[in-house]
Amino acid sequence: MNLHERVLSVLACKYVNEVVIGAPYCVTEDLLDHFKIDVVCHGQTPIALENGKIDPYAVPKTRGIFTLIDSQNSMTTELIVERIISHRLEYERRNKAKEKKECEAFEALQRAKQTQKAG
């Protein structure tokens, strides 16, 4: 899905009023106040600290509006990247084997043509 399709999918949820495209990684006081945000949620995956130090959800936690949710989905960015890499390696192996077979078939065809010309 492209960004537009993802935004429309999220907006289709009855609990969503707005989608902020290009939102900052850290949820700030200004962001919460400007959009009148009541709840900030995060899934069960570990929270990556900004610059390794700053909790991006510190402000919502202080306000008591932060909630962890169980998405019941173990999919992570790391898992997606691993799948892409493993499938790429499988794809490359498969295509190398195909290429080898095609080269052998082409060479056999060339030999057959030469034998036919000589014969």
C-alpha positions in Angstrom: 0.0 0.0 0.0 1.2 3.5 -0.7 1.0 6.3 1.9 -2.4 7.6 0.5 -3.9 4.1 0.8 -2.6 3.6 4.3 -3.9 6.9 5.5 -7.4 6.1 4.0 -7.3 2.7 5.8 -6.5 4.3 9.1 -9.2 7.0 8.6 -11.7 4.2 8.0 -11.4 3.2 11.6 -14.3 4.7 13.6 -11.9 5.6 16.5 -9.7 7.8 14.3 -10.5 11.4 13.7 -7.3 12.6 12.0 -4.0 11.2 10.6 -0.9 13.3 11.0 1.4 12.7 8.0 5.0 13.4 8.8 4.4 13.4 12.6 7.6 13.8 14.7 9.0 10.6 16.3 8.7 12.1 19.8 5.1 13.0 20.9 5.3 16.6 22.2 3.1 18.8 24.3 2.4 21.0 21.2 1.3 18.0 19.1 -1.0 16.8 21.8 -2.5 20.2 22.4 -2.8 21.2 18.7 -4.6 18.0 17.7 -6.5 17.6 21.0 -5.2 14.0 21.4 -6.9 12.0 24.1 -4.9 8.7 23.8 -1.5 7.7 22.5 -1.0 4.0 21.8 1.9 1.8 21.1 2.0 -2.0 20.3 3.9 -4.6 22.2 7.1 -4.2 20.3 10.0 -2.5 22.2 10.0 1.3 22.2 13.1 2.6 20.4 14.5 5.6 22.3 15.2 8.7 20.2 19.0 9.1 19.9 19.2 6.1 22.3 18.2 8.3 25.2 14.8 10.0 24.9 11.6 8.2 25.4 9.3 9.3 22.5 6.3 8.8 24.7 7.5 10.6 27.8 5.0 13.4 27.5 1.9 11.2 27.0 3.1 9.0 29.8 3.4 12.0 32.1 -0.2 13.1 31.1 -1.5 9.6 31.8 -2.8 9.2 28.2 -0.3 6.5 27.0 -1.6 3.0 26.4 0.2 -0.2 25.4 -2.0 -2.4 23.1 -1.7 -6.0 22.2 -2.0 -6.2 18.4 -1.7 -10.0 18.6 0.7 -9.8 15.7 4.4 -10.6 16.0 5.4 -8.8 12.8 8.2 -6.3 13.2 10.3 -4.3 10.8 13.2 -6.5 11.5 11.2 -9.6 10.6 10.1 -8.1 7.4 13.7 -7.1 6.4 14.9 -10.7 7.3 12.1 -12.1 5.1 13.0 -9.9 2.2 16.7 -10.8 2.5 16.0 -14.5 2.7 13.6 -14.5 -0.2 16.2 -12.5 -2.2 18.8 -15.1 -1.6 16.4 -17.9 -2.6 15.5 -15.9 -5.7 19.2 -15.5 -6.6 20.0 -19.2 -6.1 17.0 -20.2 -8.2 17.9 -17.9 -11.0 21.5 -19.0 -11.0 20.4 -22.6 -11.4 18.0 -21.6 -14.2 20.7 -19.6 -15.9 23.1 -22.6 -15.7 20.5 -24.9 -17.3 19.7 -22.3 -20.0 23.4 -21.9 -20.8 23.9 -25.7 -21.0 20.8 -26.0 -23.3 22.1 -23.2 -25.5 25.5 -24.8 -25.8 24.0 -28.2 -26.6 21.9 -26.5 -29.3 25.0 -24.8 -30.7 26.8 -28.2 -30.8 23.9 -29.9 -32.5 23.8 -27.1 -35.2 27.6 -27.5 -35.8 27.2 -31.3 -36.0 24.4 -30.9 -38.5 26.4 -28.5 -40.6 29.4 -30.8 -40.6 27.4 -33.9 -41.3 
